[in-house]
Amino acid sequence: MKKQLIKLSREKGFISRDNLVSVDYDYYYLWMCELQNWLRKKGVLIWINYFNLSSSLGYAYNILAVKNGICLLSKEQVATLTDHTYEERLGAALFEALKLVKDESNIESKFVQD
C-alpha cells in the first residue's frame, strides 16, 4: 500500500520536501502528514476518528472534498482495531482522497465523482 500511495501522490502532483522515493525511510509517517496538509490546501479534508463501541474498537476516516465552503463529496470508512492501526487508516484515507483528485491543473475545481 505504501508504494501505491507514493506513486499515486506523484501522479496527482505532490512532491514532498525531501522527495521521498522509498518506503524504507523512517520519514514515511511524517511524509503522510505532509501529504495530508497538501490535500487540505487543495480542498480535500481528511480526519481519523477513534471509536470505542461496546462491540468493538477502531478507527474511522472521513474525507470531504470542499470548494468555496460547499461540500462536493463525502466518504467514510470504518475499521476495527484488529484490522488496522491509526497509520494504516491514515494511509488508506490518503489513498482514497488522492483518487478524488482529478488532475493537478484543476485540483481546486474538479473532483472525480463515484
C-alpha positions as CSV (number, residue, x, y, z in Angstrom):
1,M,0.0,0.0,0.0
2,K,2.9,2.4,0.8
3,K,4.4,2.2,-2.7
4,Q,1.0,2.7,-4.3
5,L,0.3,5.7,-2.1
6,I,3.6,7.3,-3.1
7,K,3.1,6.6,-6.8
8,L,-0.4,8.0,-6.8
9,S,0.6,11.1,-4.9
10,R,3.3,11.8,-7.5
11,E,0.8,11.3,-10.3
12,K,-1.5,13.8,-8.7
13,G,1.3,16.4,-8.5
14,F,2.5,16.1,-4.9
15,I,6.2,16.3,-4.3
16,S,7.4,16.2,-0.7
17,R,10.1,18.5,0.7
18,D,12.6,15.6,0.8
19,N,11.2,13.9,-2.3
20,L,10.5,10.5,-0.7
21,V,11.3,7.7,-3.1
22,S,11.4,4.7,-0.8
23,V,9.1,3.3,1.8
24,D,12.0,2.2,3.9
25,Y,12.6,5.6,5.4
26,D,11.5,6.4,8.9
27,Y,10.3,9.6,7.4
28,Y,7.3,7.9,5.8
29,Y,4.8,8.9,8.6
30,L,5.9,12.5,8.5
31,W,5.5,12.3,4.7
32,M,1.9,11.2,5.2
33,C,1.3,14.3,7.3
34,E,2.8,16.5,4.7
35,L,0.6,14.9,2.0
36,Q,-2.5,15.4,4.2
37,N,-1.6,19.1,4.6
38,W,-1.1,19.4,0.8
39,L,-4.6,17.8,0.2
40,R,-6.1,20.1,2.8
41,K,-4.8,23.2,1.0
42,K,-6.3,21.8,-2.2
43,G,-9.7,21.4,-0.6
44,V,-9.7,17.7,0.4
45,L,-10.1,17.3,4.2
46,I,-9.3,14.1,6.0
47,W,-9.7,13.2,9.6
48,I,-9.3,10.0,11.6
49,N,-11.6,9.2,14.5
50,Y,-11.1,6.6,17.2
51,F,-14.2,4.9,18.3
52,N,-15.0,2.7,21.3
53,L,-18.3,0.9,21.0
54,S,-19.5,-1.8,23.3
55,S,-18.9,-4.3,20.5
56,S,-15.6,-3.0,19.0
57,L,-12.8,-0.5,19.0
58,G,-11.3,1.0,15.9
59,Y,-10.6,3.9,13.6
60,A,-12.9,5.6,11.1
61,Y,-11.8,8.0,8.4
62,N,-13.8,10.7,6.8
63,I,-12.9,12.6,3.6
64,L,-14.6,15.8,2.4
65,A,-13.9,17.5,-0.9
66,V,-14.8,21.2,-0.4
67,K,-14.9,24.2,-2.7
68,N,-15.9,27.7,-1.7
69,G,-17.3,26.3,1.5
70,I,-19.5,23.8,-0.2
71,C,-19.1,20.1,0.3
72,L,-18.8,18.4,-3.1
73,L,-18.2,14.9,-1.9
74,S,-18.0,13.0,1.4
75,K,-16.7,9.5,2.1
76,E,-16.4,7.5,5.2
77,Q,-14.7,4.2,6.1
78,V,-14.7,2.3,9.4
79,A,-12.4,-0.5,10.5
80,T,-11.9,-2.3,13.8
81,L,-8.6,-2.1,15.7
82,T,-7.9,-5.8,15.0
83,D,-7.9,-4.9,11.3
84,H,-5.9,-1.7,11.1
85,T,-3.7,0.7,13.1
86,Y,-4.1,4.5,13.0
87,E,-1.2,4.8,10.5
88,E,-2.8,2.2,8.2
89,R,-6.1,4.0,8.3
90,L,-4.4,7.3,7.6
91,G,-2.7,5.7,4.6
92,A,-5.9,4.3,3.3
93,A,-7.7,7.7,3.7
94,L,-4.9,9.5,1.9
95,F,-5.1,7.0,-1.0
96,E,-8.8,7.4,-1.3
97,A,-8.5,11.2,-1.1
98,L,-5.9,11.2,-3.9
99,K,-8.3,9.2,-6.0
100,L,-10.8,12.0,-5.7
101,V,-8.4,14.5,-7.2
102,K,-8.9,14.5,-11.0
103,D,-5.6,16.2,-12.0
104,E,-3.2,18.7,-10.7
105,S,-4.1,21.5,-13.1
106,N,-7.7,21.5,-12.0
107,I,-7.4,20.2,-8.5
108,E,-9.3,23.1,-6.9
109,S,-12.3,22.8,-9.2
110,K,-12.7,19.2,-10.3
111,F,-13.1,16.0,-8.4
112,V,-13.8,12.6,-9.7
113,Q,-17.4,11.6,-8.8
114,D,-18.2,8.0,-8.0
